[in-house]
Structures are given as C-alpha cells and as structure tokens.
Amino acid sequence: MSFKVAFIGAGSVGFTRNLLSDLLTVPEFHDVEIAFTDINEHNLSMVTQLCQRDIAHNGLSIQIQSTLDRREALKGANYVINCVRIGGLEAFALDVEIPLRYGIDQCVGDTLCAGGIMYGQRGIPACLDFCRDIREVAAPGCILLNYANPNAMITWACNQYGGVPTIGLCHGVIHGHTQIAKAFGLERKDVDIICAGINHQTWYLSIKHNGEELTGKLLDAFLQDPAMCETEKVRLDMLKRFGYYSTESNGHLSEYVAWYRKRPEEIPNWISMDTWINGETGGYLRVCTEGRNWFDHDFPNWMKEEPRTYTPENRGLEHGSYIIESLETGRTYRGHFNVVNNGTITNLPDDAIVEVPGYVDGNGISIPKVGDLPLGCAAICNQSIAVQRLAVEAAVHGDEYLLRQAMLLDPLTGAVCTPPEIDQLVDEMLIEEAEWLPQYKDAIAAANARKKEGFRIPTQKNNKGAARKATATIEEMEQDRSAVNKAVGDTDKAASIH
C-alpha cells in the first residue's frame, strides 16, 4: 500500500514520534511516504533523526522527506496531520502571563479563556494557509487530521473557510473512559460508552457493562476512590451538579467555567498539585518549557538509547493512525471525533464543531445521530460555542470587536474581569503578540496609541498565580533522567516543543 502522510509542526518530539510509530505499526503501511515540515530547522532535524533511526531499526526502507518548505511536504499528500503551536512557547507564555495580570489564573490556556482565544487568533490564519496549500498541491480528497489547539476553533475554521475536510482529534474521551472503567473495577474494553458534546467539554451520556447502564452509579463509584476525591474535585463537583462526567482533566475543566478559578484564595480548594494537569497555574506551560529545554540538552543521549519497535503492543491510542488504517484497509474503527455538527447533536448549533462517536471503514467516516444532550450539559456547551464562534470569526476577519466580545462572553474571563479590564487586557495581548497577528494591524496600532496615553487600570504585574511551580532547571532534571525522558515523550497533551 502506498500513499503519503505529511506532518505539519513535525518538530514536536512527543507527538510526531508517537503518531509515526502508531502508523508504521500497521503491516500494510511499510511502504508509505512520510513528509515532515516545520519552521524550526533545529527541532525538525532532531525529530527526523530520531524517527529515521526508528524506521531503520524496524527494517523499513522509508526515507522521511524532511523540509522547511511546507508546500513540498504537502505535495501529493493523502493525509495531513497538523500539530503546530503558532508562536511557540514564547507566545504561549504571553497567553498565560498577561491574563494573570488581570487575575485570570489558567492551568493551560489553549482551548477557551483568554489564552485559548488568543491562541486561536494566531493559529486560525496559519491553518487557513495550510488549507490553501492542501487544496493546491495535495492529492485530491486529502483529509486534514487536526491535533492543534484550540481544536474546535481550528477545526471549525478549516471546515468553514479552508475548503478542506478536517477532523479534529483529541484523546480526552479515551482517558476518561479509562478512569470510568477503573472506578468500576473493569477493563476499558469491557465498558461501552456514548460520549458527546464539544471538545474538552464532552459528556459520558451512557456507560454500560454487559448491558447494564452504570451512569447513575458513577459518582458513588468515584467517591470510593480517595485519589479521585483528591485530584478530580472539579470534575466530581460537575458530575454531582449536572449528572454526567466530563472528559477533560480537572485543571482544564476548571478554566472553562466561571466557578472554580475566579477567587485566588479558593483555587487551591479545587485543584491538586500532584501533577500539572490537575490544576497547577500555568502547568502546561511549565512542562512544555521543561520538555523543550531537556530535549535540546539531552538529544545526543536520546540517539544512543534503544530505538522504538513497531509492534501492536507498543501502539498508542491516538485516533489518527486508526482512522488512516480503516480508510485504507477497510478494517472498522470506532472512536470519538470532532466534526461539523450538522444535526448530530440536536440541541447544539448545526455549524458548531462537536465531539461525537464515529465509525470508520473503507466507505469513509460515518457519524451517527446522537440527539439532544441533557439540558444542563447543552447549556455549558452552548456557552462555549458562542465564544468559539466569535473567536473564529474574529480570527478570520481580523475583527477586534468580535475578539473583545469573545473575551466578554468567556465564562472565566467574564467572572474575573469587568468590561473595561477586558478591553485593556485585549489591548495588551494584541500589542505583545503583534508579530503573530497580522490580521490585526490596525487594531494593534490603535492599542499602541492608547498605551502611549497611559493605561488607566492598575494590574497585578507580579501575580505568579495561586498554585505555581517553578520551571525545573537542567541541573534539577539531570537528577532523574529516565523520568524526564518519559515526561517529554509522553506528556499528557503530547506537548509541542518548537
């Protein structure tokens, strides 16, 4: 079987290497064409060397096409995997640090809230450029598999404005499914679920084992686990109040709604510091920074370690390779995908991107109708969809008024800030992220003029957050190389390090 898969943003060691390993585990795929492209030549080179060494170790003759020329990488591609972070960690730090000046304390800041909205403003125009190139040089019918965040916003823009069929992929449903099975003392394969909503706010509507519906018993099952009670306080509180468990981690979920992070003194009551994803202020920024620094420092040792072996037992759970396998071989795969709603969830807008069950085989990707979400779950999703729609339109058209409206309507941003504070926050973010926001040239000039006149609202310039950890130094990470290597390769969100 011969076809071409191109990776955009391939300088991400965790994501690119894992996805390629999963793909080349499929026996029929040992002659596929692979292309890597990135804007960072150094990181692209390192990841290419690691992956090429894995390929050789497994006796395959594939030669990775590694190039800074995106159009060359996309030429003739049947599938494109997008895992970029526009602006890299420099811009990501601004997404976290600037809102902190206004009291907005984010754990991640890449999906909703002030950070996620600005991440979308940078990412959407770039991804529309990717779509233009795909339309012009990729193979007819090329599918874009989007792993980049904010996933729903980017997938929305690519489908509505990019002219390329785009599927958003995320592993949140899989992780929650594993937690649920464990709570009942079962294996994930023995628990059947129906999960639906929007990315990072998806709800386990049905949980069955041997035909028995377990949804109503889930809260009690979780409350029997002392670790869950300590690390998932936000998720369990939401389960208690809305009746359904949400896919996303404690820290992520806490920044999507208005209630858990609006008062600094109360944030520690809702989070756990055992691992970043359970609520640490700027936790994902910290682990991404540590990962990038470590990979740069330790790369020669990575090249000396045992290469990856492409065997079924080493295959991960990310959807991408299974979708491609099903489309190419006809083998059936069931997963949860982010797609244009088009009536799949009947009480969410048709144009929104929803995360729902899907089936893939040689005939394509099939999405069954879910019907209505429970009213409370739908209300939460609809609030977020309103923010997403405003943010997408703002990013596509460079409309600062829609951008400000998205910030006003964002649950946590609105819970913490007044409208004048949000106006000043947007000005600061536009000014400091200007190099990645060409569509806002006029708005940035006006914001700079206001800044010269003097911003009038005092900010918390030294606010480090309610639950911050210091970024580890290379010397500190040297104390436990194996743990750090695992963290870099297996970061919960498959961190981009370019």
VEXDREN-2710 file (C-alpha; in Angstrom, 1 decimal):
% VEXDREN-2710
k/r/px/py/pz
1/MET/0.0/0.0/0.0
2/SER/1.4/3.4/-1.0
3/PHE/0.1/6.8/0.0
4/LYS/1.6/9.9/1.6
5/VAL/1.2/11.3/5.1
6/ALA/2.5/14.8/5.8
7/PHE/3.1/16.2/9.3
8/ILE/2.9/20.0/9.8
9/GLY/4.7/21.1/13.0
10/ALA/6.8/17.9/13.0
11/GLY/9.4/19.4/15.4
12/SER/7.3/18.1/18.3
13/VAL/9.1/15.1/19.6
14/GLY/6.3/13.6/21.7
15/PHE/3.6/13.9/19.2
16/THR/5.3/13.3/15.9
17/ARG/7.3/10.3/17.0
18/ASN/4.3/8.7/18.7
19/LEU/2.0/9.2/15.8
20/LEU/4.5/7.9/13.3
21/SER/5.2/4.8/15.4
22/ASP/1.5/4.1/15.6
23/LEU/1.1/4.5/11.9
24/LEU/4.0/2.2/10.9
25/THR/2.8/-0.5/13.3
26/VAL/0.2/-1.3/10.6
27/PRO/1.7/-4.1/8.4
28/GLU/0.2/-2.7/5.2
29/PHE/1.9/0.7/5.7
30/HIS/5.5/-0.3/5.5
31/ASP/5.9/1.4/2.1
32/VAL/4.1/4.7/2.7
33/GLU/5.6/8.1/2.0
34/ILE/6.2/10.3/5.1
35/ALA/6.9/14.0/5.0
36/PHE/7.9/16.2/7.9
37/THR/7.8/20.0/7.8
38/ASP/8.3/22.7/10.5
39/ILE/9.6/26.3/10.6
40/ASN/12.2/25.4/13.2
41/GLU/15.1/23.7/11.4
42/HIS/16.9/22.6/14.5
43/ASN/13.9/20.8/16.1
44/LEU/12.8/19.3/12.7
45/SER/16.3/17.9/12.3
46/MET/16.4/16.3/15.7
47/VAL/12.9/14.7/15.4
48/THR/13.7/13.5/11.9
49/GLN/16.9/11.8/13.1
50/LEU/15.1/10.0/15.9
51/CYS/12.2/8.8/13.7
52/GLN/14.5/7.8/10.8
53/ARG/16.6/5.7/13.3
54/ASP/13.4/4.0/14.5
55/ILE/12.4/3.2/10.9
56/ALA/15.8/1.7/10.1
57/HIS/15.7/-0.4/13.4
58/ASN/12.4/-1.9/12.2
59/GLY/13.9/-2.9/8.8
60/LEU/11.8/-0.5/6.7
61/SER/13.1/1.4/3.7
62/ILE/11.0/4.5/4.2
63/GLN/13.1/7.7/3.8
64/ILE/11.4/10.7/5.6
65/GLN/11.1/13.8/3.4
66/SER/12.1/16.4/5.9
67/THR/11.8/20.0/4.7
68/LEU/11.2/23.6/5.7
69/ASP/9.2/24.0/2.5
70/ARG/5.6/23.3/3.5
71/ARG/4.3/23.0/0.0
72/GLU/6.9/20.4/-0.9
73/ALA/5.9/18.4/2.1
74/LEU/2.2/18.6/1.2
75/LYS/2.7/17.8/-2.5
76/GLY/0.7/14.7/-3.3
77/ALA/-0.3/14.1/0.4
78/ASN/-3.4/12.0/1.1
79/TYR/-3.4/12.8/4.8
80/VAL/-2.1/15.8/6.6
81/ILE/-1.5/15.8/10.4
82/ASN/-1.5/19.2/12.0
83/CYS/0.2/19.6/15.4
84/VAL/1.5/23.2/15.3
85/ARG/1.7/25.7/18.0
86/ILE/1.8/29.1/16.3
87/GLY/4.2/31.4/18.2
88/GLY/5.8/28.5/20.1
89/LEU/6.4/28.7/23.8
90/GLU/7.1/32.5/23.6
91/ALA/3.5/33.2/22.6
92/PHE/2.2/30.6/24.9
93/ALA/3.9/32.3/27.8
94/LEU/2.1/35.5/26.9
95/ASP/-1.3/33.6/26.8
96/VAL/-0.7/32.7/30.5
97/GLU/1.2/35.6/31.9
98/ILE/-0.8/38.6/30.6
99/PRO/-4.2/37.3/31.8
100/LEU/-2.6/36.7/35.2
101/ARG/-2.0/40.5/35.5
102/TYR/-5.8/40.8/35.5
103/GLY/-6.4/37.9/37.9
104/ILE/-7.2/35.3/35.3
105/ASP/-5.5/32.2/36.6
106/GLN/-5.3/29.4/33.9
107/CYS/-3.9/25.9/34.2
108/VAL/-3.4/25.5/30.4
109/GLY/-4.9/28.3/28.4
110/ASP/-5.1/26.7/25.0
111/THR/-8.8/26.0/24.4
112/LEU/-11.0/28.6/26.0
113/CYS/-10.5/31.5/28.4
114/ALA/-8.2/34.5/27.4
115/GLY/-5.3/32.3/26.5
116/GLY/-7.3/29.9/24.3
117/ILE/-9.0/32.7/22.5
118/MET/-5.7/34.4/21.6
119/TYR/-4.1/31.0/20.7
120/GLY/-7.0/30.7/18.1
121/GLN/-6.2/34.2/16.8
122/ARG/-2.7/33.1/16.0
123/GLY/-3.5/29.6/14.8
124/ILE/-6.5/30.0/12.6
125/PRO/-4.9/32.2/9.9
126/ALA/-1.9/29.9/9.7
127/CYS/-4.1/26.8/9.4
128/LEU/-6.1/28.5/6.6
129/ASP/-2.8/29.0/4.8
130/PHE/-2.2/25.2/5.3
131/CYS/-5.6/24.6/3.8
132/ARG/-4.8/26.7/0.7
133/ASP/-1.6/24.7/0.2
134/ILE/-3.5/21.4/0.6
135/ARG/-6.1/22.5/-2.0
136/GLU/-3.4/23.5/-4.4
137/VAL/-0.8/20.7/-4.1
138/ALA/-2.0/17.8/-2.1
139/ALA/-3.8/14.8/-3.6
140/PRO/-7.5/15.2/-4.4
141/GLY/-9.6/14.4/-1.4
142/CYS/-6.8/14.9/1.1
143/ILE/-8.0/14.8/4.7
144/LEU/-6.7/17.1/7.4
145/LEU/-6.4/15.5/10.8
146/ASN/-6.1/18.4/13.3
147/TYR/-4.5/17.9/16.6
148/ALA/-3.7/21.5/17.2
149/ASN/-5.5/23.6/19.8
150/PRO/-7.8/25.3/20.2
151/ASN/-9.1/22.2/18.5
152/ALA/-12.7/23.1/18.0
153/MET/-11.9/26.6/16.7
154/ILE/-9.3/25.5/14.3
155/THR/-11.4/22.6/13.0
156/TRP/-14.3/25.0/12.6
157/ALA/-12.3/27.5/10.6
158/CYS/-10.7/24.8/8.4
159/ASN/-14.1/23.3/7.5
160/GLN/-16.0/26.6/7.0
161/TYR/-13.3/28.7/5.5
162/GLY/-10.4/26.4/4.5
163/GLY/-12.2/24.2/1.9
164/VAL/-10.5/21.1/3.3
165/PRO/-12.4/18.2/5.0
166/THR/-11.0/18.4/8.6
167/ILE/-11.4/16.1/11.5
168/GLY/-10.4/17.3/15.0
169/LEU/-8.7/14.6/17.1
170/CYS/-8.2/14.5/20.9
171/HIS/-7.5/11.8/23.5
172/GLY/-9.7/13.2/26.3
173/VAL/-12.5/10.7/25.8
174/ILE/-10.1/7.8/25.9
175/HIS/-8.5/9.0/29.2
176/GLY/-11.9/9.5/30.9
177/HIS/-13.1/6.1/29.6
178/THR/-10.1/4.5/31.3
179/GLN/-10.9/6.3/34.6
180/ILE/-14.5/5.2/34.5
181/ALA/-13.6/1.5/33.9
182/LYS/-11.2/1.6/36.7
183/ALA/-13.8/3.1/39.1
184/PHE/-16.0/0.0/38.5
185/GLY/-13.0/-2.4/38.7
186/LEU/-13.2/-3.2/35.0
187/GLU/-11.1/-3.1/31.9
188/ARG/-11.8/-0.3/29.4
189/LYS/-12.5/-2.8/26.6
190/ASP/-15.4/-4.2/28.7
191/VAL/-17.1/-0.8/29.2
192/ASP/-19.2/0.6/26.4
193/ILE/-19.7/4.4/26.3
194/ILE/-21.6/7.0/24.4
195/CYS/-19.8/10.3/24.8
196/ALA/-20.9/13.6/23.1
197/GLY/-20.5/17.3/23.5
198/ILE/-17.7/19.7/22.3
199/ASN/-14.0/19.2/22.5
200/HIS/-12.8/19.2/26.2
201/GLN/-16.5/19.5/27.3
202/THR/-17.7/16.1/26.2
203/TRP/-20.1/14.1/28.4
204/TYR/-20.3/10.4/29.1
205/LEU/-24.0/10.0/28.4
206/SER/-24.1/6.3/28.6
207/ILE/-21.8/3.8/30.4
208/LYS/-22.7/0.1/30.0
209/HIS/-21.2/-3.2/31.1
210/ASN/-22.8/-6.4/29.9
211/GLY/-25.9/-4.3/29.0
212/GLU/-26.2/-2.7/32.5
213/GLU/-26.4/1.1/32.5
214/LEU/-23.9/2.4/35.1
215/THR/-24.1/6.1/34.6
216/GLY/-26.2/6.7/37.7
217/LYS/-23.7/4.7/39.8
218/LEU/-20.6/6.6/38.6
219/LEU/-20.4/9.3/41.3
220/ASP/-20.7/6.8/44.1
221/ALA/-18.0/4.6/42.4
222/PHE/-15.6/7.6/42.1
223/LEU/-16.3/8.7/45.7
224/GLN/-14.9/5.3/46.9
225/ASP/-11.5/6.2/45.4
226/PRO/-9.5/8.5/47.7
227/ALA/-7.2/9.5/45.0
228/MET/-10.0/10.6/42.7
229/CYS/-11.6/12.6/45.5
230/GLU/-8.3/14.5/45.9
231/THR/-7.3/15.0/42.3
232/GLU/-10.6/15.4/40.4
233/LYS/-12.6/17.8/42.7
234/VAL/-13.8/20.0/39.9
235/ARG/-14.9/17.1/37.7
236/LEU/-16.7/15.3/40.6
237/ASP/-18.4/18.6/41.6
238/MET/-19.6/18.9/38.0
239/LEU/-20.7/15.3/37.9
240/LYS/-22.7/15.9/41.2
241/ARG/-24.4/19.0/39.8
242/PHE/-25.0/18.1/36.2
243/GLY/-25.3/14.3/36.4
244/TYR/-22.7/13.4/33.8
245/TYR/-18.9/13.1/33.8
246/SER/-16.9/15.4/31.6
247/THR/-14.0/14.2/29.6
248/GLU/-11.4/16.9/30.3
249/SER/-8.9/16.9/33.2
250/ASN/-9.5/18.7/36.5
251/GLY/-7.2/21.6/35.6
252/HIS/-8.6/22.0/32.1
253/LEU/-12.2/21.9/33.1
254/SER/-11.6/24.4/35.9
255/GLU/-10.8/27.1/33.4
256/TYR/-13.7/26.6/31.1
257/VAL/-16.4/27.5/33.5
258/ALA/-17.0/30.5/35.8
259/TRP/-16.9/29.0/39.2
260/TYR/-13.6/27.3/40.3
261/ARG/-10.8/29.7/39.5
262/LYS/-12.3/33.2/39.9
263/ARG/-11.0/33.8/43.5
264/PRO/-7.3/33.1/44.0
265/GLU/-7.7/32.2/47.7
266/GLU/-10.2/29.4/46.7
267/ILE/-8.4/27.9/43.8
268/PRO/-6.3/25.5/46.0
269/ASN/-9.6/24.1/47.3
270/TRP/-10.5/22.8/43.8
271/ILE/-7.2/21.5/42.4
272/SER/-4.4/19.1/43.2
273/MET/-0.7/19.8/42.7
274/ASP/0.3/16.1/42.3
275/THR/0.6/16.6/38.5
276/TRP/0.2/19.7/36.4
277/ILE/-2.9/18.7/34.6
278/ASN/-4.9/18.6/37.9
279/GLY/-4.9/22.4/38.1
280/GLU/-1.4/23.9/38.6
281/THR/-1.2/27.6/37.5
282/GLY/0.5/27.6/34.1
283/GLY/1.2/23.9/34.5
284/TYR/1.2/23.0/30.8
285/LEU/3.5/25.9/30.0
286/ARG/5.9/24.7/32.6
287/VAL/6.1/21.1/31.4
288/CYS/6.3/22.2/27.7
289/THR/9.2/24.5/28.6
290/GLU/11.0/21.8/30.6
291/GLY/10.5/19.4/27.8
292/ARG/11.9/21.7/25.1
293/ASN/14.9/22.6/27.3
294/TRP/15.6/19.0/28.1
295/PHE/15.2/17.7/24.5
296/ASP/17.7/20.3/23.4
297/HIS/20.1/19.4/26.1
298/ASP/19.8/15.6/26.1
299/PHE/19.3/14.9/22.4
300/PRO/22.7/13.1/22.0
301/ASN/21.7/10.7/24.7
302/TRP/18.3/10.1/23.0
303/MET/20.1/9.0/19.9
304/LYS/22.1/6.4/21.9
305/GLU/19.0/4.8/23.5
306/GLU/17.2/1.8/22.1
307/PRO/15.1/2.7/19.1
308/ARG/11.3/2.1/19.0
309/THR/10.0/-1.2/17.9
310/TYR/6.8/-1.1/15.8
311/THR/4.7/-3.8/17.3
312/PRO/1.0/-3.9/18.1
313/GLU/1.6/-4.0/21.9
314/ASN/3.6/-0.7/21.6
315/ARG/0.8/1.1/19.6
316/GLY/-0.8/4.0/21.3
317/LEU/-4.4/5.0/21.5
318/GLU/-4.4/8.3/19.5
319/HIS/-7.1/8.1/16.8
320/GLY/-5.1/9.3/13.8
321/SER/-3.4/6.1/12.8
322/TYR/-6.6/4.0/13.3
323/ILE/-8.6/6.4/11.1
324/ILE/-6.0/6.1/8.3
325/GLU/-5.8/2.3/8.7
326/SER/-9.6/2.0/8.4
327/LEU/-9.9/4.2/5.4
328/GLU/-7.1/2.4/3.6
329/THR/-7.7/-1.2/4.6
330/GLY/-11.4/-1.3/5.3
331/ARG/-11.0/-2.5/8.9
332/THR/-13.6/-0.9/11.1
333/TYR/-12.6/1.6/13.9
334/ARG/-14.8/3.3/16.4
335/GLY/-13.7/6.5/18.1
336/HIS/-14.8/10.0/19.1
337/PHE/-14.1/12.7/16.5
338/ASN/-14.6/16.5/16.2
339/VAL/-16.8/17.2/13.2
340/VAL/-19.2/19.8/12.0
341/ASN/-22.5/19.1/13.9
342/ASN/-25.0/19.1/11.0
343/GLY/-27.8/17.8/13.3
344/THR/-25.7/15.2/15.1
345/ILE/-26.4/16.8/18.5
346/THR/-29.9/18.2/18.0
347/ASN/-29.8/20.9/20.7
348/LEU/-26.4/22.4/19.7
349/PRO/-25.9/24.7/16.6
350/ASP/-25.5/22.9/13.2
351/ASP/-22.4/24.9/12.3
352/ALA/-20.5/24.1/15.6
353/ILE/-17.8/21.5/15.9
354/VAL/-19.0/18.7/18.1
355/GLU/-17.1/15.7/19.6
356/VAL/-19.2/12.6/19.0
357/PRO/-18.9/8.9/18.3
358/GLY/-17.8/8.0/14.8
359/TYR/-17.2/4.8/12.8
360/VAL/-14.5/4.5/10.1
361/ASP/-14.1/1.8/7.4
362/GLY/-13.3/1.7/3.7
363/ASN/-16.5/3.6/2.9
364/GLY/-15.4/6.6/4.9
365/ILE/-16.2/8.3/8.2
366/SER/-19.7/7.8/9.4
367/ILE/-21.2/9.9/12.3
368/PRO/-24.5/8.6/13.9
369/LYS/-27.1/10.9/15.2
370/VAL/-26.8/11.5/19.0
371/GLY/-29.9/13.5/19.6
372/ASP/-30.3/16.0/22.5
373/LEU/-27.7/16.5/25.2
374/PRO/-29.2/16.8/28.7
375/LEU/-30.2/20.4/29.2
376/GLY/-27.5/21.4/31.7
377/CYS/-24.7/19.8/29.6
378/ALA/-26.1/21.5/26.5
379/ALA/-26.2/24.9/28.3
380/ILE/-22.5/24.6/29.2
381/CYS/-21.6/23.6/25.6
382/ASN/-23.7/26.4/24.1
383/GLN/-22.0/29.0/26.2
384/SER/-18.6/27.8/25.0
385/ILE/-19.8/27.5/21.4
386/ALA/-20.8/31.2/21.5
387/VAL/-17.3/32.1/22.5
388/GLN/-15.8/29.8/19.8
389/ARG/-17.9/31.3/17.0
390/LEU/-17.0/34.8/18.0
391/ALA/-13.3/33.9/18.2
392/VAL/-13.3/32.1/14.8
393/GLU/-14.9/35.0/13.1
394/ALA/-12.6/37.4/14.8
395/ALA/-9.5/35.5/13.7
396/VAL/-10.6/35.0/10.1
397/HIS/-11.6/38.7/9.6
398/GLY/-9.3/40.4/12.0
399/ASP/-12.3/41.9/13.8
400/GLU/-11.3/43.3/17.1
401/TYR/-14.9/44.0/18.2
402/LEU/-15.7/40.3/17.9
403/LEU/-12.5/39.4/19.7
404/ARG/-13.5/41.7/22.6
405/GLN/-17.0/40.1/22.6
406/ALA/-15.5/36.7/22.8
407/MET/-13.5/37.7/25.8
408/LEU/-16.5/39.3/27.5
409/LEU/-18.6/36.1/27.0
410/ASP/-15.9/33.7/28.1
411/PRO/-17.0/32.2/31.4
412/LEU/-13.9/32.6/33.5
413/THR/-12.7/35.8/31.9
414/GLY/-16.1/37.4/32.5
415/ALA/-16.2/36.1/36.0
416/VAL/-12.9/37.7/37.0
417/CYS/-12.8/40.9/34.9
418/THR/-15.0/44.0/34.2
419/PRO/-15.6/45.2/30.7
420/PRO/-13.0/48.0/30.9
421/GLU/-10.5/45.5/32.3
422/ILE/-11.2/43.2/29.4
423/ASP/-10.7/46.0/26.9
424/GLN/-7.3/46.8/28.4
425/LEU/-6.4/43.1/28.6
426/VAL/-7.2/42.7/24.8
427/ASP/-5.1/45.7/24.1
428/GLU/-2.1/44.3/26.0
429/MET/-2.4/40.9/24.3
430/LEU/-2.7/42.4/20.8
431/ILE/0.4/44.6/21.4
432/GLU/2.6/41.9/22.9
433/GLU/1.5/39.2/20.4
434/ALA/1.6/41.5/17.4
435/GLU/4.2/39.6/15.4
436/TRP/1.8/36.6/15.1
437/LEU/-1.4/38.6/14.4
438/PRO/-1.0/40.3/11.0
439/GLN/-4.8/40.4/10.6
440/TYR/-5.0/42.9/13.5
441/LYS/-2.6/45.5/12.1
442/ASP/-5.0/48.5/12.5
443/ALA/-6.3/47.3/15.9
444/ILE/-2.7/46.9/17.2
445/ALA/-1.8/50.4/16.1
446/ALA/-4.9/51.8/17.9
447/ALA/-4.0/49.8/21.0
448/ASN/-0.5/51.1/21.0
449/ALA/-1.8/54.7/20.8
450/ARG/-4.0/54.1/23.8
451/LYS/-1.0/52.6/25.6
452/LYS/1.1/55.7/24.9
453/GLU/-1.7/57.8/26.5
454/GLY/-1.3/55.6/29.6
455/PHE/-3.4/52.5/30.5
456/ARG/-5.6/53.6/33.4
457/ILE/-6.5/50.4/35.1
458/PRO/-3.8/49.1/37.5
459/THR/-2.8/45.4/37.0
460/GLN/-1.2/42.7/39.2
461/LYS/2.1/42.8/37.4
462/ASN/3.8/40.5/39.9
463/ASN/1.0/37.9/40.0
464/LYS/2.5/34.5/39.7
465/GLY/-0.8/32.6/40.2
466/ALA/-2.5/30.8/43.1
467/ALA/-0.7/27.5/42.6
468/ARG/2.5/27.9/40.7
469/LYS/5.6/25.7/40.5
470/ALA/9.0/26.8/39.3
471/THR/10.3/25.6/36.0
472/ALA/12.9/22.9/36.7
473/THR/16.5/23.7/35.6
474/ILE/18.6/21.3/33.5
475/GLU/20.6/20.5/36.6
476/GLU/17.4/19.6/38.5
477/MET/16.2/17.4/35.7
478/GLU/19.5/15.7/35.4
479/GLN/18.8/14.1/38.8
480/ASP/16.2/11.7/37.2
481/ARG/16.8/11.4/33.5
482/SER/14.5/8.5/33.0
483/ALA/11.5/10.2/34.5
484/VAL/12.2/13.4/32.5
485/ASN/12.6/11.4/29.2
486/LYS/9.3/9.8/29.8
487/ALA/7.6/13.1/30.6
488/VAL/8.9/14.6/27.4
489/GLY/7.8/11.7/25.2
490/ASP/4.5/11.0/27.0
491/THR/3.3/14.4/28.1
492/ASP/-0.5/14.1/28.7
493/LYS/-1.2/16.5/25.9
494/ALA/1.7/15.4/23.7
495/ALA/3.4/18.8/24.1
496/SER/4.8/20.7/21.1
497/ILE/8.4/21.7/21.9
498/HIS/9.1/24.1/19.0
END
